[in-house]
Amino acid sequence: MYRIGVVGPSSSIKRILKVANEIEQEMEFIPYSYTEAKEVEKIVLEYDDQVDFWLFSGYIPYRVAAKTVSTDEKSVYIFSTESSTYKSFMELVYSEGRLLDRISIDMIPATNVAEGESVQQLKETVKDLYVKTFDVEIDSQELFKFHYDLWEQKKTDGALTCYPTVNEALNKAGVPANLMSPTRIEIFQTIRIFFEKIKTSYYKDTQIGVEKIEVKDFDSIKEKMEKTYQIQYLELRMKETLIQLCEQIDGSLFEEGNGRYTIFSSRGAIEREIQTLKEKVQYLALEANTTVSVGIGFGKTVLLAEINAHRALQQSKKNTEQGIVIVQDDGTIIESAGQEEELTYAYRTDDKDFLEKLKKGNISVKAFKKIDALIKKMGWSDFTTKELAANLQMGERNAQRIVAELCDIGLAECIGEELHHNRGRPIKIYRLK
């Protein structure tokens, strides 16, 4: 059973848990309430190892938590749309028993609500609308002052706020105010999608994972050693290192001979211990005084995982630095896994027109996707063949050939040249179309 940490003001948590329990009974929901948003950081730090996923009541606690832990894979927040803003306004109108023509409102621009339909709807409904956008780092007292000063100057009839403490303070000060909160359908949709994400994560986590490890030129290493005992001791030390790795990932080691090993485990265990694998491989390389290639494959069956691991190993052996390469079941390739220069791209596509173009240019899908992934990762608006060659560990002539062919088939274009003061040809600048 998965443990889901639900973070938010107590009132929001009650609404979320009520909807969540209506949808799903196979998960345990653990409430973590706060008064001020800054408390979220402490909550996540203290309890992150006790929950499998996080569900935040809104964008504010989600962003605060993001400063502490990685939130992309294991958490989500209740996303509010224009409906929730308009709902909150109508609740305020109902509680006051009259139409409010002048309103102040605070919101975070990153939710895309500030510039969206909600503000536009309110502008069309009320006479005067005062909007304050803010970052999650803002002091709640500043938001209170924004609303209170406008009301005291008789510029507004009421206020809408994202912060529960600001809402309470305004009500105590006599300012008609209402807390903006998501509608029930928004909570329902977010939770439903979140549950699907959790279930997908489970099936992905339990996929079979295969690691293939190969010590380069192991035969040559054995020939250089004067005594058989030295070779046997080396093999024992290497095997001990890999057995330690197997303990970390609940894996099973298979020794193929001549410096080649295969480890069978689960995808989740391998992904969680990728840094451990990296450290063990570095140790093997030092022990054998040579490079070590590693290919990891994931698949729904042992056969598919092993095929992908073999592909990954061959790719690792081709690379100059021979970092860890992963081939996933969907055809995604990850090079230099666990390193800063990690690069993710696909070698499959079902776009027939695109495939036809690549075929005419005699360029593989993998080569194009790799270039495209590098450009996106580096944030380049344009590039040179020298930059491609340096980052993709290929010869400059090969890079020039590939880019020239991409230009010929209409997937790239030359947009200019770099002029140099010294002699020589100017360097051409390219851009993918």
Residue, then its C-alpha position, 0 to 999 in steps of 0.5 A: m500500500y502506497r503512503i500519500g502525504v497530503v500537505g495544506p491548510s487543515s481546511s483544504i486537507k479535509r476537502i482533499l481527503k474526502v474526495a480522495n477516499e471516495i475515489e481510492q481505498e487502496m492507499e493510505f493518506i497521511p495529513y500534514s497541515y500547516t498555518e504558514a506556507k514556510e512550514v512546508e519545507k520542514i514538513v517535507l524534510e522531516y517526513d519525505d522518507q516516510v511517504d511514497f508520494w506527496l499531494f499538495s493543496g496548491y501551487i504555493p506549498y508545492r513550490v516551497a517543497a520543490k526547494t527541498v526535494s525533487t517534486d517532479e516524479k513523486s508529487v503533484y498539486i491541486f491545479s486551480t482554474e478560472s472556475s475556482t477564482y470565480k467560485s470564490f468571488m461568488e461565495l464572497v458576494y453571497s456571504e455579504g448579501r450584495l454585489l461587490d463592485r470593487i475587489s482586490i485579489d492576490m495570486i501567483p503568476a506561475t499558475n497562469v491564472a493571473e493572466g487567464e480567464s479568471v481575471q478577465q471574468l472578474k474585470e467584466t463583472v466588477k467595476d474596479l479590480y486590484v491584482k497583486t502577483f507574488d512569489v512564494e517567498i512573500d511575507s503574508q503580512e505584505l499581502f495583508k497590508f495590500h488588501y487592508d490598505l485598499w479597503e481602508q482607503k475605501k477603494t475596495d469592497g472586499a478581497l480574495t486571497c490565496y493565503p489562509t492566514v491572510n484571509e483570517a487576518l482580514n476577517k478579524a480586521g473587518v475586511p470582507a474576504n474569502l479564501m480562494s480554493p479549488t472546486r470539487i471537480e478540480i480536486f477530483q480530476t487532479i487526484r484521479i490523474f495522480f492515482e493513474k500516475i502512481k499506478t503507472s509508476y508502480y508498473k514501471d518500477t517493477q519492470i525487469g532491469v538488466e545491467k551488462i558490464e564489460v571490462k575493456d581488453f580483459d584478455s590483454i590485461k591477463e596476458k600482461m600479468e606474470k602470475t595466474y594468481q594475480i589474475q584470479y585475485l583481480e577477478l575476485r576483487m571485481k566479483e566482490t565489488l559487483i556482489q556488493l552492488c547486487e546487495q544494494i539493488d536486490g540483484s542476481l550476478f551472472e559471470e560470463g567470463n573474460g571481464r563480462y558480467t550481467i546483473f538481473s534486478s528490477r527497474g526501480a532498484i536500478e534507477r534508485e542506485i544509479q550513483t552506486l553503480k557509477e561508483k562501483v564501475q569507477y572502482l572496477a576501472l581503477e582495479a583493472n586499469t582500463t575503461v569499463s562499459v555499462g549498458i542497462g536495459f529495461g523491459k516487460t520480460v527478461l528477454l526484452a530487458e536483456i536485448n535492450a541492455h545489449r544495445a545499451l552496452q554496444q552504445s557505451k562501448k562506442n562512446t569515447e568516455q564510455g559512461i553508463v547507457i540506458v535503453q528503456d522499453d519505449g525506445t528512449i536512450i539515456e547516455s552518461a546516466g547519472q552525470e551532469e552531461e546526461l542526454t536523453y533521446a529516442y531512436r523510434t518514431d512513427d512519423k512516416d514523412f519524417l522517416e522518409k526524409l531521414k531515409k533520403g539523407n541516409i541518417s538514422v532516427k537515433a542520430f537526429k534525435k540525439i542532435d535534437a536532444l543536445i540542442k534542447k538541453m544546451g538551450w542553443s538557438d543555433f549551432t556549429t558542427k564544431e560544437l556538435a562534434a565536441n559534445l557528441q564525441m564524434g569527428e568534426r567531418n562526421a558532424q559536417r556530413i550529417v548536418a549537410e545531409l540534414c540541410d539537403i532534406g530540409l531538416a536543418e538550414c544554414i543561417g549565417e557564418e562566424l567571421h574570424h580575423n585570422r585566415g581560414r574559412p568562416i565557420k557556418i552556423y546552423r539551425l534545426k527546422 
